[in-house]
Amino acid sequence: MGDESINKRILSMLGRIDGHKMRIPNNILVKRIGATFPMLLSNMNLHIYDKSGQKVTYIRSKVSKWRRDHPDKDTLVMINYLQLIRSDRRYENKNMEVVDITRSLKELAKIII
């Protein structure tokens, strides 16, 4: 899911607007979106990295850089689809690769806390 799709979903959720109605907006809906969008921009510091085939080391470097640049802010890392993350090693079995990725992400979570 790309940046635009995620932003539309967040806007829909915060404005309590049906996502299907956002496709064909009317005047009332446009006013609600207009009222919600500034709130979205001012209250959220959201960074989306939707580069395909990311490795855990790449995710760890992005998180580390964020924490160095913003030591006073809390950090939340959300991963949408685990199987799209690539491992640094080569495995014969996809299950073993997922186990390695999961273990690496758990280690990253311990560092964040």
N, C-alpha and C positions, 0 to 999 in steps of 0.2 A: 504494500500500500504506500503510495507516494505522499509527498508533503501536502499537496492540494486536497487529497481525499481525507487525510487525517485532520487538516484544518477545518474542512467542511463538517466533519463529524463532531469536532470539538465545538464549533460554532453552533451547530444544531443542538447539541447537548446543553450548552450554557444558556442559549436563548429559548430552550424548551420548544424547539421548532421541529416539526416532523420532517425528517430527511427527504422524503418523497416530495413534500410541498416546496422544498427549497429549489427543486429543479424548475418549477414554473411559479416564480414568485408573483404575488399580487402586492398592491400598495400597503396593506396592513403588514404583510410579511416583511416587506422591504424596510419598514419603520422598525420592526422588531430586530431585524438583522443589523440595522444601523445603530440601534441602541446597544446591542450585544457586542459588536465588533470592537469598539474602543475598550470595553471592559476586558475583553480577551487579550488585547495587545498590552494593556497596562498591568495586568495582574499575573500574567504567565511569562515565564522565561523558558520557552520550550525549544529544544534543538532536536531536529529529526535528521538522522543519518540513514538514508535508504540506499546506500551503495550496495550493490549485490555482491555476494560472496565474501562478506566481511569475515575476518578471523578474530578470535578472542583477543589476540595481542593488539589488533587495531582498536577494538572496543576499549581495552584496558588503557591504551595510550590516550584516547579521546577523553575517557573519564578522568584519568590522572591530570591531563592538561586543564580540564574544566575545574577540578578541585584546586589546582595550583592558582588558577586565575581568579577563582571565587571561593576562597576558604571559609567565608562567613555564611555561605548558602548551603542548604541541604541538597543532596543529590539523589535522584531517583532514575534508575536505568530500567527501561522496559524493552523487552525483546519480543517482537511479534511472532516470529516463526523460527524456531530453533534449528530446524533442518536446513535452513538456508545459510547458516554459519558454517564456514569451512574450518577444518582442523589444520594445525601446523604440520601434523604428521599424516602419513598415508596408512589407511587401514583396509583390510580385505572386506570387512564387514561394516555396514553403515551403523549398526547398533553400537559397535565399539567406538566408532567415531563420535556418536552422540554422547556416549558415556564420558569420553575425554572432554568434549566441549562443555558438558554439564559440570564436570569437576572443575574445569578452569573458571567457569562462571561463578561457581560457589566460592572459589578462592577470591575472585574479584569482589564478590559481595562482602566477604569478610574484611577486605581492605577498605571498602567504602564505609563500613560501620565504624 
